[in-house]
Amino acid sequence: MTRLKIYQADAFADELFAGNPAAVVPLEEWLPDETLLKIAQENNLSETAYTVRIDAGRYHIRWFTPGGEVPLCGHATLATSHILWTEEGETSDYLTFECLSGELEVVRTKTGYRMDFPSLPPKPIETPEGLADALGAEPLEVQAGHYLLARFRTANDVLALKPDFKALAALPLDEREGLARMSVMATAPGEGEFDFVSRFFAPQVGIDEDPVTGSAHCTLTPYWAEQLDKDMLRARQVSARGGNLVCHMSAARVLLEGNCVTYLWGEIAV
């Protein structure tokens, strides 16, 4: 039996019980994929992140939902960076993660952490058959990037959505659009201090609604930067837990800023 350290942290949050919880499991070497998936299923969080150290400040990282591995995850990368710096003794000023989406960099800021992610701009498509019924409302437009983007008129329209998650999960994946999966971002212009709001639904990978989704903002940021003609945007994911992000467009990259709070640490036996 092997004992592994495990942490849980709330990402894109300034206090506990907000933002998006993620599990972080530092490894000395990779376990079988089947074991990584079973641990993620046992954790039953939207993501469990695993790291293997390469050298100072450099790590391999992988992310698993209860449904399987994903190529990119923002909140679990934020949680992992926070844990490596605050709990695991990492001393480098910035971190580099090698993953399925290339290299990701994270630096500490005065107010939290800033992640350097790829920009994944969407393109307009016809509304997929069944999407409006599954969401419970007709979007103003639909675009496809890494995920589907469904735009609505107001933030209240997004808040009022009551999706049929079984219907969303049954939507066919259109490989022609290059979607990673038929996950859906519902979004609208923001109010007050926020430039835009969003919600994120991914029942096809075991997540009905994700509290705060960093990777979604790799598509939302270039979309709203063009719509609003702004390079720096403040975003709010209006899930039940909620979370705030500061999003910067930087050439072909998206810089995402947020904070993180440690919730627990312990050991698991496998």
Secondary structure, 3 states (H helix, E strand, C coil): CCEEEEEEEEECCCCCCCCEEEEEEEECCCCCHHHHHHHHHHHCCCCEEEEEEEECCEEEEEEEECCEEECCCHHHHHHHHHHHHHCCCCCCCEEEEEECCEEEEEEECCCCEEEEEECCCCEEECCCCCHHHHHCCCCCEEEECCCEEEECCCHHHHHCCCCCHHHHHHCCCCHHHCCCCCCEEEEEECCCCCCEEEEEEEHHHCEEEECCCCCCHHHHHHHHHHHHCCCEEEEEECCCCCEEEEEEEECCEEEEEECEEEEEEEEEEC
